[in-house]
Amino acid sequence: MSNTLQPQKVLSQLEDQKCSELTLRLADLNRKREMLKHEVEAVDMRLADLGKQRERLIQETTTALELSTLEVVRQEELGRKKMLLAELVAIPVEEKAIRADMFTSMNKSKAYTKLIENEEKAQKKHVAKVEQQSIDDLMAHRRIREK
């Protein structure tokens, strides 16, 4: 056999590499999920603080400008929270797609590996057959010479 790689081996290695990359992407998504959860918690804390400030300002003598400024900040935080939650909802969808790709890559890799194994078995069988044929030919040649 030559020193070149079998096409199935190359394809199997490519699928294994793709599977590794997809695993890294899953890990990145998990980190992103955790980061988004922490950001949502931080936004919730800021919203709670804004609510307390609003209550305090209502009890004190405040201007409408102060209350409206506070409401603008609250609306911005609510918008940010909505955006973060939308990103959180999108993560499982992306994870599902990545897992499907991983499953496909793993199956392709297994199929290529099986092809390699079958080819090696067939090659060994062929070598054994050639050796046996050579032995049979040698034995027949000896019998012919003996007669």
N, C-alpha and C positions, 0 to 999 in steps of 0.2 A: 504494500500500500504506500502511496506517496505521502509526502509531508504536508500536503495541502489539507485544509480543514474540509470536512464534509459539509455540504450546504445545510443539511439538517442540524448539524452541530452549531453552525453559525446562527441559524434561525432560532434555535433553542436558547443560545446565549443572549440573543437580542431580546427574546421574550422574557428571559430571566431579568435582564437589565431593565426592561420596561416595567416589570413587576416591582422591582426595587424602587424605581422612580415613583411609581404610584403609591407605594408604601410611605415614602417620604412626603408625598403630597397629602396623604391621609393624616400623617403626624402634624403637618403644617396646619391643616384644617382644624385639627383638635386644639392646637395652640391658639388659633384664631378664635375658636369658639370660646375658650377660656378667657381670652382677652376681652371679647365682646361682652361676656357675662359680667366681667369686672367693670367694664365701662357702663353697662346698664345699671349696675348697682351704684356706681358713682353718680350717674344721672338721677337715679331715684333719691339718693341722699341730697343732691342739690335741689331737687324738686321739693323734698320735705323741708329743707332749710328755707326755700322761697315761700312755702306755705306758712311757715312760722313767722317769717319777716312780714308777710302780708297781714297776718292776724295782728301782729304787733303794731304795724303801721295803721291799721284800721282803728285800733284802740287809742292810738295817739292822734294828735292833730297833724295830719299830713295833707299834702297837696295831691291833686289828681295826677299831676305830672309824675310824682314819685310812684304812685300806684300803677300808672300806665307803663312806666319804665320797668317796674317789677313784673308786670304782666307780659311785656315783650320778652323779657329774659325767660320767663316761665314757658312761653310759647316756643321759643328757640330750643329750650331744653326738651320739651315734649316732641318737637320735630326731630331732634337728635336721637331721642329714645326710639321713636318710630323707625328711623333709619337703621339704628343698631339692631332692633328686633327683626327688621326685614332681612338684614344680613344673616342673623342667627337662623332664620327660617330657611334661607337658601343653602346653608351648610349641609344639612342632611340630604338634600337633593343632589348636591355635588358629590357627597360621600357615596351615595348609592351608585352614581355613574362611575366613580373611580373603582368601587368594589366590583362592579360588573366588568369593567376593563381588566381588573386584576384577575378575575375568574377566567376570563377569556385567555389572557396571556399565560396563566398557569396551565390551562388545558392545552394550549398550543405547544407550550414547552414540553409537557408530558407526551404529547403526540409525536413531536420531533424526536424526543429521547427514545420513544418506543420504536420509531422508524430506524433509528441508529442501531438499537439492540437487534431488531429483526434483520437488518442488513449485515450486522456482524455475525449473527447466527447463520445466515445464508452463506456468508463467505466461509465460515468455518466448515459448514456442511460441504460446500463445494471443494474446499481444500482436502477434506477427509475423503471425499468421493474420488478426487484426482489421485490421491495417494493410494487408495484401494485399487483403482484402475491400473495404476502403475505396478502395484504388487501383483495383481491378476495377470497383467501382460507379461511380467517377468516370469511368473510361474508357468504360464502357457508356453513361453519361449523355451524354458528349461525342459518341459515335457516334450516339446517338439524335437529338441536337440538330443534327448535321451533315446528317442525312438529311432 
